[in-house]
Amino acid sequence: MKTPIITEQLTDAGRRIEHDSFAIVDREAGPHAYSDAQWQVVRRMIHASADFDFNGLTRFHPLAIEAGLQAIRSGAPIVADVEMICVGLSKPRLEHYGMQSHQFISDEDVIVQAQIQHTTRAVQAMRKARARQLLDGSIVAIGNAPTALLEILRMVREDQVRPALIIGMPVGFVSAAESKSLLSQSTECPWILIEGRKGGSTLVVAVLHALLALAEVHADLF
């Protein structure tokens, strides 16, 4: 009996639809400059959004794929800026690697500290993650709040916090593009980002699921 692939759809019909969708993306995307592993990530982002602009807008630190796969295989925590990312992740796929996702954006103490310190909840959520010693060696997944990404970058720069990988894809009009531009200049930690205003939690989830699939199906990578 064939061993099921945990990062695939659970039914034959679901797998067939997903594979057909990927084939359409491959056919319609046109040329790209991504490596084979990077394209698996970008293709899943396009699949999740039907937006071919991500063929070009998505950028990778040279060590991003390697860092992500190593973090997954070691069971690293995922620290997200919003609950939507945690809800969107497949629990069986995370459990396969002994991984857990965390978010603190709506915790009462986070809200109180944001009010006292006149910051955003996203900033305080990242500080709580650090206080719980979740950031070093983690995958930080930012899909909504530019201030969360800016705070992570501050901690990397000033406090020597070292996530294994930063997925920086906040969406919006205030500081979203700017925060990702700063991330692109960071040399301390590997990163994956989307240039400009586009982004969102759905795309972060797509990136994480692509990395989980790469870690399982391509055990020869890194």
C-alpha positions as CSV (number, residue, x, y, z in Angstrom):
1,M,0.0,0.0,0.0
2,K,1.3,3.4,-0.9
3,T,2.3,5.6,2.0
4,P,0.1,8.7,2.0
5,I,1.7,12.0,1.7
6,I,0.6,14.1,4.6
7,T,1.1,17.4,2.8
8,E,-1.2,16.4,-0.1
9,Q,-5.0,16.7,-0.2
10,L,-6.8,13.9,1.6
11,T,-8.9,12.6,-1.3
12,D,-8.2,11.5,-4.8
13,A,-10.6,14.2,-6.1
14,G,-8.9,16.9,-4.1
15,R,-5.4,15.9,-5.2
16,R,-6.5,15.8,-8.8
17,I,-8.0,19.3,-8.6
18,E,-4.9,20.7,-6.9
19,H,-2.5,19.1,-9.3
20,D,-4.5,20.3,-12.3
21,S,-4.5,23.8,-10.8
22,F,-0.7,23.7,-10.4
23,A,-0.4,22.6,-14.0
24,I,-2.5,25.5,-15.2
25,V,-0.3,27.9,-13.1
26,D,2.8,26.4,-14.6
27,R,1.4,26.8,-18.1
28,E,0.1,30.3,-17.8
29,A,2.8,31.9,-15.6
30,G,5.4,32.2,-18.3
31,P,9.1,32.5,-17.7
32,H,10.5,33.1,-14.3
33,A,13.9,33.4,-12.6
34,Y,13.1,31.2,-9.6
35,S,14.9,28.0,-8.6
36,D,12.8,24.8,-8.7
37,A,12.3,24.9,-4.9
38,Q,11.4,28.6,-4.9
39,W,8.9,28.1,-7.7
40,Q,7.1,25.6,-5.6
41,V,6.5,28.4,-3.1
42,V,5.5,31.0,-5.7
43,R,3.3,28.6,-7.6
44,R,1.3,27.8,-4.4
45,M,1.0,31.6,-3.7
46,I,-0.5,32.1,-7.2
47,H,-2.7,29.0,-6.7
48,A,-4.0,30.5,-3.4
49,S,-4.7,34.0,-4.9
50,A,-5.1,33.6,-8.7
51,D,-2.7,36.5,-8.9
52,F,0.2,36.0,-11.3
53,D,1.9,39.2,-10.2
54,F,3.6,37.1,-7.5
55,N,5.7,35.7,-10.3
56,G,8.1,38.6,-9.9
57,L,7.0,40.3,-6.8
58,T,8.1,37.4,-4.5
59,R,11.7,37.6,-3.3
60,F,13.9,35.1,-1.5
61,H,16.9,35.5,0.6
62,P,19.5,33.1,-0.8
63,L,19.2,30.9,2.2
64,A,15.5,31.1,2.7
65,I,14.4,27.7,1.4
66,E,17.2,25.9,3.2
67,A,16.5,27.7,6.5
68,G,12.8,27.1,6.2
69,L,13.2,23.4,5.6
70,Q,15.7,23.0,8.4
71,A,13.4,24.8,10.8
72,I,10.4,22.6,9.8
73,R,12.4,19.4,10.2
74,S,13.5,20.5,13.6
75,G,10.0,21.1,14.7
76,A,10.5,24.9,15.1
77,P,7.6,27.0,16.3
78,I,5.7,29.3,14.0
79,V,5.0,32.8,15.4
80,A,2.2,34.6,13.5
81,D,1.0,38.1,13.7
82,V,-2.7,37.2,13.5
83,E,-4.9,34.3,14.3
84,M,-6.0,33.9,10.7
85,I,-2.6,32.4,9.8
86,C,-2.8,29.8,12.6
87,V,-6.3,28.9,11.6
88,G,-5.3,28.4,8.0
89,L,-2.5,26.0,8.7
90,S,-3.1,22.3,8.4
91,K,-2.9,20.8,11.9
92,P,-2.0,17.3,10.5
93,R,0.8,18.8,8.5
94,L,2.2,20.7,11.5
95,E,1.8,17.6,13.8
96,H,3.7,15.6,11.3
97,Y,6.8,17.7,12.1
98,G,6.0,18.3,15.8
99,M,5.3,22.0,15.1
100,Q,3.0,24.4,16.8
101,S,1.8,27.8,15.8
102,H,1.4,30.8,18.1
103,Q,-0.3,34.2,18.0
104,F,-1.0,36.6,20.8
105,I,-2.7,39.5,19.0
106,S,-6.0,39.3,21.0
107,D,-4.6,38.4,24.4
108,E,-5.8,40.7,27.2
109,D,-2.3,41.5,28.4
110,V,-1.3,42.4,24.9
111,I,-4.2,44.8,24.5
112,V,-3.5,46.4,27.9
113,Q,0.2,46.9,27.1
114,A,-0.6,48.4,23.7
115,Q,-2.9,50.9,25.3
116,I,-0.4,51.8,28.1
117,Q,2.6,52.1,25.7
118,H,0.7,53.7,22.8
119,T,1.8,51.0,20.4
120,T,-0.1,48.5,18.3
121,R,-1.3,45.1,19.5
122,A,0.9,43.6,16.8
123,V,4.0,45.1,18.4
124,Q,3.1,43.9,21.8
125,A,2.3,40.4,20.5
126,M,5.8,40.1,19.1
127,R,7.3,41.2,22.4
128,K,5.2,38.6,24.2
129,A,6.5,36.0,21.8
130,R,10.0,37.0,22.7
131,A,9.3,37.0,26.4
132,R,8.1,33.4,26.0
133,Q,11.4,32.6,24.2
134,L,9.6,31.6,21.0
135,L,11.4,33.8,18.4
136,D,15.0,32.4,18.3
137,G,15.0,29.6,15.7
138,S,11.4,30.1,14.8
139,I,9.5,30.8,11.6
140,V,8.0,34.3,12.0
141,A,5.0,34.6,9.8
142,I,3.7,38.2,9.2
143,G,0.7,38.6,6.8
144,N,-1.2,41.5,8.2
145,A,0.6,43.9,10.4
146,P,3.5,46.0,9.2
147,T,4.2,47.1,12.8
148,A,4.8,43.4,13.7
149,L,7.4,43.1,11.0
150,L,9.0,46.4,12.0
151,E,9.2,45.3,15.6
152,I,10.8,41.9,14.6
153,L,13.4,43.8,12.6
154,R,14.1,46.1,15.5
155,M,14.6,43.1,17.8
156,V,16.9,41.4,15.2
157,R,18.9,44.6,14.9
158,E,19.0,45.8,18.5
159,D,18.5,42.7,20.6
160,Q,20.1,40.0,18.5
161,V,16.9,38.0,18.2
162,R,17.4,35.3,15.5
163,P,14.4,33.7,13.9
164,A,15.3,30.9,11.5
165,L,13.1,32.5,8.8
166,I,11.0,35.6,8.5
167,I,8.0,35.5,6.1
168,G,7.2,39.1,5.6
169,M,4.0,39.7,3.7
170,P,2.0,42.4,5.4
171,V,-0.7,43.9,3.2
172,G,-1.9,47.4,3.1
173,F,-1.2,51.1,2.5
174,V,0.6,52.3,5.7
175,S,4.1,51.0,6.2
176,A,3.5,47.7,4.4
177,A,5.8,48.3,1.4
178,E,8.3,50.2,3.6
179,S,8.5,47.4,6.2
180,K,9.2,44.8,3.5
181,S,11.8,47.0,1.9
182,L,13.6,47.1,5.2
183,L,13.3,43.3,5.5
184,S,14.9,43.0,2.0
185,Q,18.0,44.8,3.4
186,S,18.3,42.6,6.4
187,T,21.3,40.2,6.4
188,E,20.9,38.7,9.8
189,C,18.1,36.3,9.1
190,P,16.8,34.6,5.9
191,W,13.5,35.9,4.6
192,I,10.8,35.5,2.0
193,L,8.8,38.6,1.1
194,I,6.4,40.2,-1.4
195,E,7.5,43.6,-2.8
196,G,5.0,46.5,-2.5
197,R,1.6,46.7,-1.0
198,K,0.3,43.2,-1.8
199,G,0.4,40.5,0.8
200,G,-2.0,38.9,3.3
201,S,-2.4,35.9,5.6
202,T,-3.6,33.6,2.9
203,L,-0.3,34.0,1.1
204,V,1.7,33.4,4.2
205,V,-0.2,30.2,4.7
206,A,0.5,29.2,1.1
207,V,4.2,29.8,1.7
208,L,4.2,27.6,4.8
209,H,2.2,24.8,3.2
210,A,4.7,24.9,0.2
211,L,7.6,24.6,2.6
212,L,6.0,21.8,4.5
213,A,5.4,19.9,1.2
214,L,9.0,20.5,0.1
215,A,10.3,19.2,3.4
216,E,8.2,16.0,3.1
217,V,8.4,15.2,-0.7
218,H,11.9,16.4,-1.3
219,A,13.9,15.0,1.6
220,D,17.0,15.3,-0.6
221,L,16.9,19.1,-0.4
222,F,19.4,20.5,2.1
